Amino acid sequence: MKLTAPFLAAAFAALTAASAQAAIPRLPDMSGDEASALAVYAVPSLLAAVRQTCAGELSPNGFLARQGDYLAQRYAAEQNAAWPLARSAMFKFASAKAGDKLKAFTTLPDQTIRPLADALIQQEAAAKIHPHSCHNIQRMAEALSPLEPREAGRILGVMFDIATESEKIVSLIGDKPARP
């Protein structure tokens, strides 16, 4: 299973895998640890995107309505620790999309980059979430909610490594001529 961009992909795969599109871009060149940190860092923005996009689709008594704020706060408490690797992951992903145009941003201080990153994550995720996937996203958020953020991030980092390795294998197989 491939995950959507920008590891808004593995960044709470739960919240985004359900909204994966048929033409999924190649996974960014980052480590599972970076993907894990990005997943933890991105959850508050991802949850805001889900709430924004899914407001009319989800019950006012559903998990995200009842527990979404608490879940976002738990992940927000881990953002500072996750930031250095999450920043690296974000720049790797963004540079794959924007190339040299991104270089000016890499020198900006964290207090400038973080609000921009948060807004971009929320905006990109909201644009990729299909309303029909809202219930599955909520189910996945609820299923992962008992885990501590770092544990959930580790799981998602491993999922990213598996997806990356699978992508490499599929690519290798695709490069070989078909047998008669």
N, C-alpha and C positions, 0 to 999 in steps of 0.2 A: 504494500500500500504506500503510495506517495502522499506527501503532505503538501498543503498549499503554502503560498508565499506570504510573508517573509518569515518563514518558519513560524509565520502565523500559521505555519505549517505545523511543525511539531510543537510550537509554542501553544501549549494546551491543545494538543492534537484533538483532544476531546471537543474543544470548542470550534475547531475549524475543519476537522476531517469530514464532518457531516456536510460541510458546505463545499467540499472539493469539487472542482470542475473537471470536465472531461479532458481538456487540454491543460494539463498541469505542467508548469515550467520545471526545468531541471532543478534538483535540489542544490542549494548553495554549498560552496566548498567550505564547510566549517566542521569542527569536531562535535562529537556527541556532548562534550562538556559545555561547549559554547551554546549548542542547541538547548541543553538543559537550562542554562542560565537565562537564555532568552525566553524560554517557556515560562519560567518563574517570573521574570521581569514583566512580561507582556500581559499576564492574566488580568490585572485590574483594567487595563485598556481594552482587552478582549471582552471582558464582561460588560463593560460600558457599551461596546459595539453591539453585543448580543441584545442587551436591553433596548438599545436604540432601534435596532432592526426588527426585533421580535416582539415589540410591545403589544402589537395587536394579535399576535399568534399564541402567546403564552397566557396561562391562567393567572389572575392576580393572587391566587393561592398556591401557585407552583413553587418549586424549589428556588428558582432565581428571585422570585418576588419575596419569598420568606428569608432566604439565606444568602442571597447574592451579595449584599453589602458586607456581611461577615466574611464570606469567602474572599472577596476583593481585598478586605483589610488584612487578612492573613497573608496574602501574597504581597501586598504593599509593604508589609513589615519586613519582607525579605529582599525588596528591590535594591537597597543599597549594597547588600552583600553580592547580589547577582549582577550588578551593573557592569563591572569591568569586563567580564566575559560576554555579557549580553551586548555591550557596546561593540565589542569586537565582532560578534556574530552579525549585528545589524549592519555594520559597515561592509562586511564581506558580502552579505546579501545585496545591499544597496549598490555596491560597486559592480556587481554582476549586471544590475539593471541600468545604472547611470554612468558607469565607467569613470572617466577622468573628471566629469562634472562634479563629482562628489569630493574631490580632494580638498577643496576649501573648507568643507564641513569637518573634516577630520582634525583640524587644528583648533576648532572651537572648544571652549571649556565645557565641562560636563553640565554645569548649571544652565548653559544655553542649549546643549544638545538634548538633554533629557526631556524637557517639555515638548520639543519638536518631535522626538522619537515617540513619546506617548500619543501625541495627536496623530502622527502618521500611522501608528499601529491601529488606533481606533478607526481612523478613516478607511484604511485599506481593508481591515477586517469587516467593517460595516458594508463596504461595497461588495465583498465576496460572500457574505452570508445570504443564502437563499431562504426566504421565509418558510419554505416547506421543511427546512432542516432544523428549525428552531426547537422543536420538541426533542429531537435526538441530541442536539447540543446541550439542552437542559439536562437530559438524562445522563449524558456523559459527565457534565459538571457535577451533578449529584453523586454519581458513582465514584468520582475521584476526590470528592470533598472530604472524606474521612482521612485521607492521606495528608501528611504534612507537606507543605509546598516543596521543600527540597526533595522529598521522596517522590512526589509526583513528577518533579522536574527530572530526576534521575531516570524514571521509567520512560519519560518522553525522550530523553537523550539517547537511551538504548534503542527506542523505536526509530529515532532518526538515524542512528548508526546502521540498523537493520535495513531501513529504507534506502540509505545511501549505498550499502553493499549490494542490495537487490538491484538497484539502478545500474550499478557497475556490471553486475552479472548479465542483466538483460542487454546492456549495451554491447558487451562482449559477444553474446550469443547473436545479437542482431547484426554484428559486423562479419560473421562467418557466412560463407555461401551456403545456401540450402542444399541438403543432400537430395539426390534424385530418388 
